[in-house]
Amino acid sequence: MIKNQIAYPKIVEQDEWLAARKTLLEHEKEYTQHRDRINAERRRLPMVKLEKEYTFEGTNGSVKLWDLFEERTQLIIYHFMFDPQWDKGCTGCTGYVNALSDLTMLGDRDTTFVLVSRAPLPKLEAYQKLNGWNIPWYSSFGSDFNYDFHVTLDENIAPLEYNYRDKADLEQSNRPNVMQGESHGLSVFFRMGNDVFHTYSTYARGVESLTDAYSLLDTTPYGRQEDFEDSPSGWPQKPTYG
């Protein structure tokens, strides 16, 4: 047995490589078409009006969920894991934010992206400065927000649920790491008049690829707002950019 042998792809002639690549291309096209169907289904999800008023702390003081939209129609919140007792944020969430690309397209398409954590604002601001981030970050400390959207799990406050699994499902799946404390996720909200609606949330590995403007727009009711997308019936027509 050869120790420390380097693994590498099979070496072939150009014709064999091209045949394999064309087969893979067909599979890639199938994946793209399936992804487009899923995105269209997501745009058609019904939404739920929020009756509870949530309060957050930001750099400009106390604000409501309404204010986080920054007068835009769509709001994407990344639930960043940061327990009030911690001095630093979750390393996985830190990697997620570091992986984010240029998100200016979101603002151009009537969408705002922010971070929300349960740690007090001074801790968030210190960690934000340490990492050189400029994404708006709000504290939900003292609010029900994290519990209602299932990214802080405490059975004494709210029934356990994570990634649409209740306590029994979580126990059966043998995942003790999501039975208590902070978890991560991403939620989308929509504004109509004076009302705010919850349209979508995803958790666990559902978040890991949402690091560019296009994939984030895919989570919203209006999507990318490009010609190849069909708009859900009844939605106001948005400008297209394709």
Phi and psi in degrees as a GROMACS rama.xvg file:
@    title "Ramachandran Plot"
@    xaxis  label "Phi"
@    yaxis  label "Psi"
@TYPE xy
-88.3757  122.423  ILE-2
-83.5839  151.806  LYS-3
58.0678  30.6486  ASN-4
-70.2783  133.966  GLN-5
-81.4646  127.817  ILE-6
-86.8679  142.379  ALA-7
-155.981  161.245  TYR-8
-63.0756  158.971  PRO-9
-60.9103  139.073  LYS-10
-95.1677  125.007  ILE-11
-137.094  175.007  VAL-12
-79.5459  163.672  GLU-13
-56.6506  -43.0242  GLN-14
-61.4109  -42.5628  ASP-15
-67.0017  -41.064  GLU-16
-61.0598  -43.7036  TRP-17
-64.0918  -40.4008  LEU-18
-63.0774  -43.0304  ALA-19
-66.4219  -37.7482  ALA-20
-66.8612  -38.9228  ARG-21
-66.1409  -36.5696  LYS-22
-63.4738  -44.6071  THR-23
-63.1216  -37.827  LEU-24
-59.3981  -40.8622  LEU-25
-61.9274  -41.1517  GLU-26
-66.7124  -37.6467  HIS-27
-63.9944  -39.777  GLU-28
-65.4025  -40.128  LYS-29
-60.8172  -41.9138  GLU-30
-63.8253  -43.7735  TYR-31
-61.9079  -43.3774  THR-32
-65.5574  -39.0745  GLN-33
-66.7148  -40.7129  HIS-34
-61.5035  -41.064  ARG-35
-61.7482  -38.5048  ASP-36
-65.828  -40.6316  ARG-37
-65.1511  -42.0796  ILE-38
-61.6688  -39.4169  ASN-39
-65.7889  -39.9744  ALA-40
-63.9163  -38.791  GLU-41
-64.9391  -40.4282  ARG-42
-62.5875  -24.4383  ARG-43
-93.6775  3.13562  ARG-44
-58.195  140.248  LEU-45
-68.7509  168.854  PRO-46
-130.873  161.192  MET-47
-119.107  127.655  VAL-48
-70.9525  133.55  LYS-49
-86.1526  121.353  LEU-50
-93.847  -24.9326  GLU-51
-84.033  142.584  LYS-52
-99.6743  121.426  GLU-53
-101.908  143.298  TYR-54
-117.303  136.308  THR-55
-127.035  161.761  PHE-56
-112.182  127.223  GLU-57
-129.904  -174.805  GLY-58
-61.9858  -23.2849  THR-59
-102.609  19.1327  ASN-60
99.6376  -157.928  GLY-61
-75.6706  132.097  SER-62
-137.454  162.692  VAL-63
-100.987  167.073  LYS-64
-56.0147  -38.2667  LEU-65
-52.1244  -42.0722  TRP-66
-67.4224  -27.7715  ASP-67
-65.5336  -20.5852  LEU-68
-67.3595  -22.0826  PHE-69
54.6392  42.2005  GLU-70
68.4527  12.4012  GLU-71
-93.8472  173.771  ARG-72
-87.4602  -33.773  THR-73
-118.064  143.976  GLN-74
-132.721  128.453  LEU-75
-112.164  125.182  ILE-76
-114.774  125.056  ILE-77
-93.5476  121.216  TYR-78
-81.8089  97.4695  HIS-79
-85.6533  125.081  PHE-80
-70.4941  113.374  MET-81
-155.814  93.948  PHE-82
-66.51  144.329  ASP-83
-57.2773  -23.9837  PRO-84
-85.1709  -12.1744  GLN-85
-82.6404  153.136  TRP-86
-96.7984  -18.0496  ASP-87
-134.657  155.386  LYS-88
-76.5049  167.666  GLY-89
-55.7983  136.405  CYS-90
-67.3871  -35.91  THR-91
-66.2621  -42.9114  GLY-92
-66.3443  -35.3222  CYS-93
-62.1434  -43.1106  THR-94
-62.7705  -37.4734  GLY-95
-61.343  -49.2886  TYR-96
-64.9339  -39.246  VAL-97
-62.9934  -27.3539  ASN-98
-83.1565  -10.5134  ALA-99
-63.5127  136.596  LEU-100
-92.0165  -170.01  SER-101
-62.6894  120.327  ASP-102
-106.916  15.8885  LEU-103
-61.3027  -26.9661  THR-104
-58.4835  -31.7089  MET-105
-60.4834  -48.1633  LEU-106
-61.7538  -37.0286  GLY-107
-64.8523  -22.9164  ASP-108
-114.403  36.0566  ARG-109
64.3608  34.5285  ASP-110
-134.988  137.058  THR-111
-114.636  142.023  THR-112
-120.747  128.79  PHE-113
-140.026  165.821  VAL-114
-106.387  144.745  LEU-115
-135.227  133.416  VAL-116
-139.167  162.27  SER-117
-86.6309  -15.6364  ARG-118
-65.0667  152.253  ALA-119
-61.0798  152.493  PRO-120
-55.8654  -42.7647  LEU-121
-56.3601  -36.7782  PRO-122
-68.3951  -39.3823  LYS-123
-64.7564  -43.4242  LEU-124
-65.6949  -37.8409  GLU-125
-66.4907  -40.951  ALA-126
-72.2759  -34.8663  TYR-127
-63.288  -43.47  GLN-128
-65.5148  -39.7357  LYS-129
-60.0653  -36.4015  LEU-130
-95.3479  -5.20791  ASN-131
70.5167  30.994  GLY-132
-90.38  151.749  TRP-133
-125.576  10.6468  ASN-134
-70.9664  134.026  ILE-135
-56.0776  133.616  PRO-136
-132.093  127.882  TRP-137
-122.244  147.576  TYR-138
-97.3617  131.73  SER-139
-102.116  18.2118  SER-140
-56.5792  130.474  PHE-141
83.7936  0.084239  GLY-142
-107.008  160.286  SER-143
-82.0243  -2.56273  ASP-144
-53.4053  -53.5138  PHE-145
-61.4359  -37.106  ASN-146
-71.2278  -40.9908  TYR-147
-66.9585  -28.5836  ASP-148
-105.194  16.0643  PHE-149
61.1042  38.7758  HIS-150
-116.861  -2.33742  VAL-151
-126.9  119.016  THR-152
-106.29  119.174  LEU-153
-149.401  106.677  ASP-154
-61.5671  -21.16  GLU-155
-75.01  -16.1929  ASN-156
-108.974  -41.7854  ILE-157
-148.786  150.252  ALA-158
-56.668  141.636  PRO-159
-68.6566  131.956  LEU-160
-158.508  132.974  GLU-161
-147.744  131.832  TYR-162
54.2964  40.3991  ASN-163
66.1674  24.2809  TYR-164
-115.129  132.872  ARG-165
-84.4777  -175.568  ASP-166
-57.531  -44.564  LYS-167
-62.5585  -41.3496  ALA-168
-65.1571  -41.6493  ASP-169
-65.3437  -41.065  LEU-170
-65.9544  -39.0522  GLU-171
-67.177  -33.8111  GLN-172
-81.0459  -1.52912  SER-173
55.8855  54.6773  ASN-174
-122.207  72.5444  ARG-175
-63.3364  -21.3045  PRO-176
-69.428  -15.8974  ASN-177
-114.494  24.4928  VAL-178
-97.4937  -12.7162  MET-179
-157.397  138.143  GLN-180
93.5585  -152.767  GLY-181
-86.725  142.855  GLU-182
-136.357  171.971  SER-183
-114.28  162.888  HIS-184
-179.257  -175.891  GLY-185
-143.676  132.418  LEU-186
-127.225  149.074  SER-187
-121.655  138.081  VAL-188
-129.997  154.244  PHE-189
-132.181  141.137  PHE-190
-115.211  128.074  ARG-191
-132.206  113.171  MET-192
60.5474  -125.418  GLY-193
-96.4435  7.01772  ASN-194
-104.834  145.669  ASP-195
-117.986  136.65  VAL-196
-124.298  145.285  PHE-197
-93.8914  123.935  HIS-198
-109.515  -28.5208  THR-199
-164.122  143.901  TYR-200
-143.489  144.526  SER-201
-138.406  153.739  THR-202
-138.169  173.677  TYR-203
52.2243  -130.22  ALA-204
-71.1497  -10.8864  ARG-205
-65.0351  -14.5302  GLY-206
-97.389  -25.0565  VAL-207
-60.8044  -27.8993  GLU-208
-98.1202  4.34801  SER-209
-90.9409  63.9477  LEU-210
-118.144  4.02054  THR-211
-127.715  165.051  ASP-212
-61.4581  -41.6807  ALA-213
-63.0187  -47.5531  TYR-214
-66.5765  -34.716  SER-215
-67.9419  -41.4575  LEU-216
-61.9682  -31.8298  LEU-217
-61.8152  -19.0376  ASP-218
-86.3949  -4.84804  THR-219
-101.504  160.378  THR-220
-60.0151  -35.4009  PRO-221
-86.1646  -10.2105  TYR-222
61.3357  -148.437  GLY-223
-80.1964  -14.2512  ARG-224
62.2804  42.6095  GLN-225
-117.524  163.414  GLU-226
-59.6258  -33.4133  ASP-227
-73.5114  -13.111  PHE-228
-90.0678  141.325  GLU-229
-95.7837  137.166  ASP-230
-83.8878  141.69  SER-231
-58.1276  139.661  PRO-232
-58.8981  132.407  SER-233
96.5399  -17.0577  GLY-234
-72.7583  144.86  TRP-235
-57.3026  142.615  PRO-236
-73.21  129.565  GLN-237
-102.09  155.19  LYS-238
-62.7632  146.539  PRO-239
-105.493  150.833  THR-240
-120.998  4.93569  TYR-241
